[in-house]
Amino acid sequence: MTQASDKSDATAPPKNSDDEYLKKRALQRGSAGWLLLTGLGVAYVVSGDFSGWNFGLAEGGFGGLAIATVLMGLMYVCMVFSLAELSAILPTAGGGYGFARRALGPWGGFLTGTAILIEYVLAPAAISIFIGDYVESLGLFGLESGWPVYLACFVIFIGIHLWGVGEALRFSFVVTGIAVAALLIFAVGAFMEFDASGLNDIKVDDGAFGSNSWLPFGLLGIWAAFPFGMWFFLGVEGVPLAAEETREPARTLPKAIRWSMAILVVLALLTFFAASGARGSAAIQEAGNPLVEALQPDGKATGLSRIINYAGLAGLVASFFSLIYAGSRQLFALSRAGYLPRFLSLTSSRKAPYLGLLVPGAIGFALAAGSGDGARMLNIAVFGATISYALMSLSHIVLRRREPGLNRPYRTPGGVWTSGIALVLSLSALVATFLVDVTAAFIALGVYVVAIAYFGVYSRKHLVAKAPEEEFAALAAAEAELERN
């Protein structure tokens, strides 16, 4: 096996031949078109429309959360346009890790991949807890404790992923369609009860700088609401992780990413305004199920609120299912390249990374059953996400500056100005996580430090040069060396 050209990060070839090594780590190519990928992008996020975002009302009020959502929406729009270009350049399962590896070197690739992995391991664990809460509140199966539901989620849905990626994506598409239809039905019903006076009915904190009825917690409340504004879009950046299982990825991925984001923006606007205006911001700011609360002004269930309650469960299942997929592909790519133990990237006869599914699943179940604190785990996931956003946006800027002649089947509108906006806003969101849950931020930092120590001491010296992302970066380094000579 050839050695990677990064002299500071020597590679160690596997014992098997290159072909044999990669043959045991092959995904099912050509399984998804742009429509299934668009569904996947929406599925990552759709649970955030049903719950979570409303806690931002308690941080910033309606006006503060509205501004935060607009700014975070702008961050995601700019970032997905940047990712569309990057995914067309390098359509591999590495996603953000692969982009950063080319632009920022092995350390940049590892830091980005680890941040993404933190997001996609913690988020499913958190969502499984929310699914358990929904099942218990709906009185399904006579369950009073959440852990059997957590276990069932991981066992059943990982089983579907092991069956095959085509079956998994089609299942996700159907469940996501149910959740989206329910959100549209909710919006119609809620807007029939809409009262603009309820938008700014949260009590004003007179001691907060810049506070008023629209910004009851002042200007700082806008910043504190950033992580909750992200919940309308958190996860959509995972679409490129399906690159190796996509038909015509250079064309399909940019299209799917753009359509996913467009749908999510519409759903965010409808959900935010309809829920806040139907019942009032104060009534839903701490609700675990804000859409149901918005439809029950007297606290009594209605036919529509019951439908939305069950649909919320479908939305949670869709996001849980798709995030399991994303986490397995990021782990697969990092393992295949040697950043993590190589055995984690082995694939089954059905071309599914079975250990990449089972190991994170076991960790997620243990975290869910052991802590039961879904909100904190989501805050940890948000912390990892913001780090990856900053590094991916920086990667776009670096590649545009360093390699302007690189073949780009799709080009980001606005170029580096677009990715520059995403970079600034993602760093602002990273700092905002400390305003919301400093404990979660430091837990995520602790995990990061351990991962960095492992990479620095061991795995950076044992990278696999023939992994697609590593080979792509090595070719770039070789071309640069030729130009210098």
GIZI-V658025 format. One record per residue. RES is the residue in three letters. NEAR is the number of other ideal C-beta (glycine too) atoms within 10 Angstrom. D_CENTER is the distance of its C-alpha to the mean C-alpha in whole Angstrom. Layout:
res/near/d_center
RES/NEAR/D_CENTER
RES/NEAR/D_CENTER
This chain:
res/near/d_center
MET/14/34
THR/13/34
GLN/14/33
ALA/22/30
SER/18/32
ASP/19/30
LYS/8/33
SER/9/31
ASP/21/29
ALA/13/31
THR/24/30
ALA/14/32
PRO/17/32
PRO/17/32
LYS/7/35
ASN/12/34
SER/12/35
ASP/16/32
ASP/9/32
GLU/11/32
TYR/19/29
LEU/17/27
LYS/11/29
LYS/15/27
ARG/23/24
ALA/12/24
LEU/21/21
GLN/15/22
ARG/14/23
GLY/12/23
SER/20/21
ALA/27/19
GLY/15/20
TRP/20/19
LEU/14/19
LEU/23/17
LEU/27/14
THR/24/14
GLY/27/14
LEU/28/11
GLY/29/9
VAL/29/11
ALA/32/10
TYR/30/6
VAL/30/7
VAL/32/11
SER/29/12
GLY/25/11
ASP/28/14
PHE/29/16
SER/23/16
GLY/23/15
TRP/25/15
ASN/27/19
PHE/21/19
GLY/30/19
LEU/32/22
ALA/21/24
GLU/24/22
GLY/29/23
GLY/33/25
PHE/26/25
GLY/22/25
GLY/31/23
LEU/30/20
ALA/23/21
ILE/21/21
ALA/26/18
THR/25/16
VAL/13/18
LEU/20/17
MET/28/14
GLY/20/14
LEU/13/16
MET/26/14
TYR/27/11
VAL/19/14
CYS/26/15
MET/29/12
VAL/26/12
PHE/23/16
SER/33/16
LEU/31/13
ALA/23/15
GLU/25/18
LEU/28/17
SER/30/16
ALA/23/19
ILE/19/21
LEU/22/19
PRO/23/18
THR/25/17
ALA/28/15
GLY/33/14
GLY/31/12
GLY/27/11
TYR/30/14
GLY/32/16
PHE/32/16
ALA/32/17
ARG/32/19
ARG/28/21
ALA/25/21
LEU/20/21
GLY/15/23
PRO/23/22
TRP/17/21
GLY/20/19
GLY/31/17
PHE/27/17
LEU/21/16
THR/29/13
GLY/29/12
THR/25/13
ALA/28/11
ILE/32/8
LEU/25/10
ILE/25/10
GLU/30/6
TYR/29/6
VAL/27/10
LEU/32/10
ALA/30/8
PRO/34/10
ALA/30/13
ALA/27/13
ILE/31/12
SER/31/15
ILE/26/17
PHE/26/17
ILE/25/18
GLY/25/21
ASP/19/22
TYR/24/22
VAL/19/24
GLU/16/26
SER/14/27
LEU/14/27
GLY/9/30
LEU/12/29
PHE/10/30
GLY/6/32
LEU/15/30
GLU/7/30
SER/11/28
GLY/21/24
TRP/16/24
PRO/14/25
VAL/21/23
TYR/24/20
LEU/15/22
ALA/16/22
CYS/27/19
PHE/25/18
VAL/11/21
ILE/11/21
PHE/23/18
ILE/25/18
GLY/11/21
ILE/16/20
HIS/25/18
LEU/17/21
TRP/14/23
GLY/16/22
VAL/25/19
GLY/15/21
GLU/14/21
ALA/26/18
LEU/25/16
ARG/16/19
PHE/19/19
SER/27/15
PHE/20/17
VAL/12/20
VAL/23/18
THR/27/16
GLY/16/19
ILE/16/20
ALA/24/18
VAL/23/18
ALA/12/22
ALA/24/22
LEU/22/20
LEU/13/23
ILE/14/26
PHE/27/24
ALA/21/25
VAL/11/28
GLY/20/29
ALA/23/28
PHE/13/29
MET/10/33
GLU/14/33
PHE/15/31
ASP/12/33
ALA/9/32
SER/8/34
GLY/20/32
LEU/21/29
ASN/19/30
ASP/18/32
ILE/24/30
LYS/10/33
VAL/16/33
ASP/14/33
ASP/9/36
GLY/8/36
ALA/16/33
PHE/11/33
GLY/12/33
SER/19/32
ASN/13/34
SER/14/33
TRP/16/30
LEU/26/29
PRO/25/30
PHE/25/28
GLY/21/29
LEU/14/27
LEU/18/26
GLY/27/24
ILE/24/22
TRP/21/21
ALA/22/20
ALA/31/18
PHE/31/15
PRO/30/13
PHE/27/14
GLY/30/14
MET/30/10
TRP/23/9
PHE/25/11
PHE/26/8
LEU/29/5
GLY/28/2
VAL/22/6
GLU/28/6
GLY/30/6
VAL/31/9
PRO/32/11
LEU/28/11
ALA/29/13
ALA/27/16
GLU/22/18
GLU/23/19
THR/25/19
ARG/14/22
GLU/13/23
PRO/24/20
ALA/17/21
ARG/15/22
THR/24/19
LEU/28/16
PRO/25/17
LYS/17/18
ALA/28/15
ILE/29/13
ARG/19/15
TRP/18/16
SER/27/13
MET/26/13
ALA/13/16
ILE/19/16
LEU/27/13
VAL/16/15
VAL/14/18
LEU/22/17
ALA/24/16
LEU/16/19
LEU/18/21
THR/24/20
PHE/22/20
PHE/18/24
ALA/23/25
ALA/28/24
SER/29/25
GLY/20/28
ALA/25/29
ARG/24/30
GLY/22/29
SER/23/27
ALA/18/29
ALA/21/29
ILE/22/25
GLN/21/24
GLU/12/23
ALA/17/23
GLY/17/21
ASN/20/21
PRO/26/22
LEU/31/22
VAL/25/25
GLU/21/27
ALA/27/27
LEU/24/29
GLN/20/31
PRO/13/33
ASP/5/36
GLY/6/33
LYS/7/35
ALA/11/33
THR/14/33
GLY/9/33
LEU/19/30
SER/18/28
ARG/14/28
ILE/16/27
ILE/25/24
ASN/20/24
TYR/13/23
ALA/22/21
GLY/29/19
LEU/24/19
ALA/22/18
GLY/29/15
LEU/27/14
VAL/26/15
ALA/29/13
SER/31/9
PHE/25/11
PHE/26/12
SER/33/10
LEU/29/7
ILE/27/11
TYR/27/11
ALA/27/8
GLY/28/9
SER/29/13
ARG/27/13
GLN/31/11
LEU/26/14
PHE/26/16
ALA/34/16
LEU/29/17
SER/24/20
ARG/31/21
ALA/34/22
GLY/26/23
TYR/30/21
LEU/25/20
PRO/15/23
ARG/19/24
PHE/10/25
LEU/20/21
SER/26/21
LEU/15/24
THR/19/23
SER/13/25
SER/6/28
ARG/14/25
LYS/16/23
ALA/21/21
PRO/27/19
TYR/17/21
LEU/19/21
GLY/27/17
LEU/24/17
LEU/16/19
VAL/20/19
PRO/25/15
GLY/23/16
ALA/12/19
ILE/16/18
GLY/28/15
PHE/20/19
ALA/13/21
LEU/23/18
ALA/29/18
ALA/18/22
GLY/10/23
SER/13/22
GLY/16/21
ASP/16/19
GLY/25/16
ALA/16/15
ARG/17/16
MET/25/13
LEU/26/11
ASN/22/12
ILE/30/12
ALA/25/8
VAL/28/8
PHE/28/11
GLY/24/10
ALA/29/7
THR/28/10
ILE/24/12
SER/27/10
TYR/30/10
ALA/23/14
LEU/24/15
MET/30/13
SER/28/15
LEU/23/18
SER/26/18
HIS/28/19
ILE/19/21
VAL/18/23
LEU/25/23
ARG/19/25
ARG/10/27
ARG/12/28
GLU/16/28
PRO/8/29
GLY/5/31
LEU/14/28
ASN/8/27
ARG/16/25
PRO/16/25
TYR/19/22
ARG/13/23
THR/24/21
PRO/12/23
GLY/13/24
GLY/15/23
VAL/17/23
TRP/11/23
THR/21/20
SER/27/18
GLY/17/20
ILE/19/19
ALA/27/15
LEU/24/17
VAL/14/19
LEU/23/16
SER/26/14
LEU/17/16
SER/16/18
ALA/25/15
LEU/20/15
VAL/12/18
ALA/25/18
THR/24/16
PHE/14/19
LEU/16/21
VAL/21/19
ASP/19/19
VAL/11/21
THR/11/21
ALA/23/17
ALA/21/17
PHE/13/20
ILE/18/19
ALA/25/16
LEU/13/18
GLY/11/20
VAL/19/18
TYR/17/17
VAL/10/21
VAL/11/22
ALA/20/20
ILE/14/21
ALA/10/25
TYR/16/24
PHE/23/23
GLY/12/26
VAL/9/29
TYR/11/28
SER/22/25
ARG/19/26
LYS/14/29
HIS/17/28
LEU/27/26
VAL/25/27
ALA/21/28
LYS/20/28
ALA/31/24
PRO/19/23
GLU/27/21
GLU/28/24
GLU/17/26
PHE/17/25
ALA/27/25
ALA/22/28
LEU/12/30
ALA/18/29
ALA/15/30
ALA/12/33
GLU/13/34
ALA/13/34
GLU/10/36
LEU/8/38
GLU/7/38
ARG/6/39
ASN/5/42
